């Protein structure tokens, strides 16, 4: 039923008809989201800056290569989904998965963003996005756009702001006004998450948060 609904909603989205995406709460996915993002942010901080682009390029190539193989060999796709199915959204069985969009975003960030800004982008996605989804589904009452709620957006900002500020204050003490920079990154990520419709938010959120943080630091 999930696959049939997703196919219908994709056809309606092509006609600019908004249909809510079926994404039931998946606590295992949320935990994986946070844990993996924390690990990636830690690697971004610890690794030499010269490693960022080649490593991101390697993972992006592997991810998109896997997407191609999935399309050409359905049996491989079924085997892959049998392993990662508990962590995947229903629509990811047939469409590009969120990890591929995430590593694509990492590659784009590696082309221009400083390591500290890349780390904030990853934190915004890894902590803000799953908390926003959980809060929005459970307590969301004030609807904004594209099925998002005000409660979820506020939760995004708080869940992203706290670890972002902690990372700047502890690891990058040379960054001036870390509380403000972290807040701008979180707010930018939350706003872009609201309006990410055709582009996957696993790519747009970290890019937007990193850009917002970079702009904030330049203006302070």
C-alpha positions as CSV (number, residue, x, y, z in Angstrom):
1,X,0.0,0.0,0.0
2,X,2.9,2.4,0.8
3,X,4.4,1.8,-2.6
4,X,1.1,2.3,-4.5
5,X,0.3,5.5,-2.5
6,X,3.8,6.8,-3.2
7,X,3.5,6.2,-7.0
8,X,0.2,8.1,-7.0
9,X,1.5,11.0,-4.9
10,X,4.5,11.3,-7.3
11,X,2.2,11.6,-10.3
12,X,0.1,14.2,-8.5
13,X,3.2,16.2,-7.4
14,X,4.1,16.4,-11.1
15,X,0.8,18.2,-11.6
16,X,1.7,20.6,-8.7
17,X,-0.9,18.9,-6.5
18,X,0.4,18.6,-2.9
19,X,-0.2,15.2,-1.4
20,X,1.2,14.3,2.0
21,X,4.1,11.8,2.0
22,X,3.4,8.7,4.0
23,X,6.2,8.7,6.6
24,X,5.2,6.9,9.8
25,X,7.3,7.4,12.8
26,X,10.5,5.3,12.6
27,X,12.4,5.6,15.8
28,X,15.2,3.3,14.6
29,X,15.7,5.6,11.6
30,X,15.7,8.7,13.8
31,X,18.4,7.1,16.1
32,X,20.5,6.1,13.1
33,X,20.0,9.6,11.7
34,X,21.4,11.3,14.8
35,X,24.2,8.7,15.4
36,X,25.5,8.7,11.9
37,X,25.4,12.5,11.6
38,X,27.3,12.9,14.9
39,X,29.9,10.5,13.5
40,X,30.2,12.4,10.2
41,X,30.4,15.7,12.0
42,X,33.1,14.3,14.2
43,X,35.1,13.1,11.2
44,X,34.7,16.5,9.5
45,X,36.1,18.1,12.6
46,X,39.0,15.6,13.1
47,X,40.1,15.0,9.5
48,X,42.5,17.3,7.7
49,X,40.6,19.8,5.5
50,X,42.5,18.5,2.4
51,X,40.7,15.2,2.9
52,X,37.2,16.5,2.7
53,X,36.7,16.9,-1.0
54,X,38.3,13.5,-2.1
55,X,36.5,11.6,0.6
56,X,33.1,13.3,-0.2
57,X,33.6,12.7,-3.9
58,X,34.4,9.0,-3.2
59,X,31.2,8.4,-1.2
60,X,29.1,10.4,-3.6
61,X,30.4,8.3,-6.5
62,X,29.7,5.1,-4.6
63,X,26.2,6.2,-3.6
64,X,25.1,7.2,-7.1
65,X,26.8,4.0,-8.5
66,X,24.7,2.0,-6.1
67,X,21.5,3.9,-7.3
68,X,22.3,2.9,-10.9
69,X,22.8,-0.8,-10.0
70,X,19.6,-0.8,-8.0
71,X,17.6,0.4,-11.1
72,X,19.2,-2.1,-13.5
73,X,19.1,-5.1,-11.1
74,X,15.8,-5.3,-9.2
75,X,17.0,-8.4,-7.3
76,X,20.0,-6.4,-5.9
77,X,17.6,-3.7,-4.9
78,X,15.4,-6.1,-3.0
79,X,18.4,-7.7,-1.3
80,X,19.6,-4.2,-0.3
81,X,16.2,-3.2,1.0
82,X,15.9,-6.4,3.0
83,X,19.0,-5.3,4.9
84,X,18.3,-1.5,5.2
85,X,14.5,-1.6,5.0
86,X,14.0,-1.0,8.7
87,X,15.8,2.3,8.4
88,X,14.3,3.4,5.1
89,X,11.1,5.3,4.2
90,X,8.7,3.3,2.1
91,X,9.3,5.5,-1.0
92,X,13.0,4.8,-0.8
93,X,12.5,1.3,-2.0
94,X,11.9,2.7,-5.5
95,X,13.4,6.2,-5.5
96,X,16.8,7.7,-4.7
97,X,17.4,7.2,-1.0
98,X,18.2,9.9,1.5
99,X,21.8,8.7,2.1
100,X,22.6,9.4,-1.6
101,X,21.2,12.9,-1.3
102,X,23.1,13.4,2.0
103,X,26.5,12.5,0.5
104,X,25.7,14.7,-2.5
105,X,25.2,17.6,-0.1
106,X,28.4,16.8,1.6
107,X,30.2,16.9,-1.7
108,X,28.7,20.3,-2.6
109,X,29.7,21.6,0.9
110,X,33.2,20.3,0.5
111,X,33.6,22.5,-2.6
112,X,33.2,25.8,-0.8
113,X,32.4,25.6,3.0
114,X,34.9,25.6,5.8
115,X,35.1,22.5,8.0
116,X,33.3,24.2,10.9
117,X,30.4,25.2,8.6
118,X,30.2,21.7,7.2
119,X,30.0,20.3,10.7
120,X,27.1,22.7,11.6
121,X,25.3,21.7,8.4
122,X,25.5,18.0,9.3
123,X,24.4,18.7,12.9
124,X,21.4,20.7,11.6
125,X,20.3,17.8,9.5
126,X,21.1,15.0,11.9
127,X,19.5,16.5,15.0
128,X,17.0,19.1,13.8
129,X,15.3,17.1,11.1
130,X,14.4,13.9,13.0
131,X,13.3,15.9,16.1
132,X,11.1,18.1,14.0
133,X,9.5,15.1,12.4
134,X,8.8,13.4,15.8
135,X,7.4,16.6,17.4
136,X,5.4,17.6,14.3
137,X,3.7,14.2,14.1
138,X,2.9,14.0,17.8
139,X,2.1,17.5,18.8
140,X,1.9,19.5,15.6
141,X,-1.3,21.6,15.5
142,X,-0.3,24.8,13.7
143,X,0.2,23.9,10.0
144,X,2.6,25.9,7.9
145,X,3.5,24.6,4.4
146,X,4.0,21.2,2.7
147,X,2.6,19.3,5.7
148,X,5.1,20.9,8.2
149,X,4.0,22.5,11.5
150,X,5.1,25.4,13.6
151,X,5.8,23.0,16.5
152,X,8.0,20.9,14.4
153,X,9.9,23.9,13.1
154,X,10.6,25.2,16.6
155,X,11.7,21.8,17.7
156,X,14.1,21.7,14.7
157,X,15.7,25.0,15.7
158,X,16.2,24.0,19.4
159,X,17.4,20.5,18.6
160,X,19.9,21.8,16.1
161,X,21.0,25.0,18.0
162,X,22.1,23.3,21.2
163,X,24.6,20.8,19.7
164,X,25.7,23.3,17.1
165,X,26.6,25.9,19.8
166,X,28.3,23.2,21.9
167,X,30.5,22.2,18.9
168,X,31.5,25.7,18.1
169,X,32.2,26.6,21.7
170,X,34.3,23.5,22.4
171,X,36.0,22.8,19.1
172,X,36.2,26.2,17.4
173,X,36.7,28.8,20.2
174,X,38.1,31.2,17.6
175,X,34.6,31.6,16.0
176,X,33.2,34.8,17.3
177,X,29.6,34.9,18.7
178,X,29.1,31.2,18.5
179,X,25.6,31.3,19.9
180,X,24.4,33.6,17.2
181,X,26.2,31.8,14.4
182,X,24.7,28.5,15.6
183,X,21.3,30.0,15.9
184,X,21.4,31.4,12.3
185,X,22.5,28.0,11.0
186,X,19.6,26.3,12.8
187,X,17.1,28.9,11.7
188,X,18.3,28.7,8.1
189,X,18.1,24.9,8.1
190,X,14.6,25.0,9.6
191,X,13.3,27.4,7.0
192,X,14.7,25.4,4.1
193,X,13.3,22.2,5.6
194,X,9.8,23.8,5.4
195,X,10.1,24.6,1.7
196,X,12.1,21.5,0.6
197,X,9.5,20.0,-1.8
198,X,11.1,18.9,-5.0
199,X,14.7,18.8,-3.7
200,X,15.4,16.3,-0.9
201,X,15.9,18.0,2.5
202,X,18.8,15.6,3.3
203,X,20.8,17.7,0.7
204,X,19.2,21.1,1.1
205,X,19.3,21.4,4.9
206,X,23.0,20.9,5.5
207,X,23.8,23.2,2.5
208,X,21.5,25.9,3.8
209,X,22.7,25.7,7.4
210,X,26.3,25.9,6.4
211,X,25.6,28.9,4.1
212,X,23.6,30.6,6.9
213,X,26.4,30.1,9.4
214,X,29.1,31.3,7.0
215,X,27.0,34.4,6.2
216,X,26.4,35.1,9.9
217,X,30.1,34.9,10.7
218,X,31.0,37.2,7.9
219,X,28.4,39.8,9.0
220,X,29.4,39.8,12.7
